[in-house]
Amino acid sequence: MPNLYRQFIDLQSPKPLEVGTVAFVLNGVATVDLPGGGRLQARGVAQAGQRVFVRDGAIEGEAPNLTYIEGEV
C-alpha cells in the first residue's frame, strides 16, 4: 500500500538554498539580508557581517564572499 503522505510531500518543490549577509544575531536567531533587498530570520551559529547559506529557516554553513551580479536572460 503506498504512503499517501510521502507521495504528497514528493509533489512539493524542495526548499531553495539562499545566500545572504548576517545583519545581527539575537538569542541564537540571525537576521540575514538577501542580495535582492529581502530580509529573513534563521536559526544557527553566525556572526554579524558573515555570508551564510540559509534553507528553510536554518543556517547551513558559511558562504564564500563573492561579488553579487544580476543579469537578465
ZIQUIVEN-V81899 format. One record per pair of residues at least 12 apart in sequence whose ideal C-beta (glycine too) atoms are under 10 Angstrom apart, sorted by the first residue. I is the first residue (numbers start at 1). J is the second residue. Records with the same first field share a line. If there is no record, write none. Layout:
# ZIQUIVEN-V81899
I=J  J
This chain:
# ZIQUIVEN-V81899
14=55  56
15=54  55  56  57  58
16=54  55  56
17=53  54  55  56  60  63
18=32  34  35  36  38  40  42  52  53  54  55  56  60  63
19=32  34  35  51  52  53  54  60  63  64  66  68
20=32  33  34  35  36  38  39  40  42  50  51  52  53  54  59  63
21=33  34  35  46  48  49  50  51  52  63  65  68
22=42  44  46  47  48  49  50  51  52  54  59
23=39  41  48  49
24=46  47  48  49
25=42  44  45  46  47  48  50  59
26=41
28=43  44  45  46
29=41  42  43  44  46  57  59
30=42  43  44  45  46  47  48  50  52  54  59
31=46  48
32=44  46  50  51  52  53  54  59
34=54  68
35=68  69  70
36=68  70
40=54  57
41=54  57
42=54  55  56  57  58  59  60
43=57  58  59
44=57  58  59  60  61
45=59  61  62
46=59  61  62
47=62
49=65
50=62  63  65
51=63  64  65  66
